[in-house]
Amino acid sequence: MDRLALLLVIIGALNWGLIGLFQFDLVAALLGGQASVLSRIVYSLVGLAGAYSISFLFREREKVQ
């Protein structure tokens, strides 16, 4: 679950980077516009993954020996 959340957060971050640098929304371009059902699903999953990833900040880290 952690890897899936991280993957979705990375996709969202890259998409926001493209929007910020080039005013190009890759998700919308691939899935039929910002208002399409598929785009909204991807945006929602990325948002949920971001919310889930907040828990990474509060987890104990394992020591590597």
Secondary structure, DSSP 8 states (H G I E B T S, - for coil): -HHHHHHHHHHHHHHHHHHHHHS--HHHHHHTSTTSHHHHHHHHHHHHHHHHHGGGGGS------
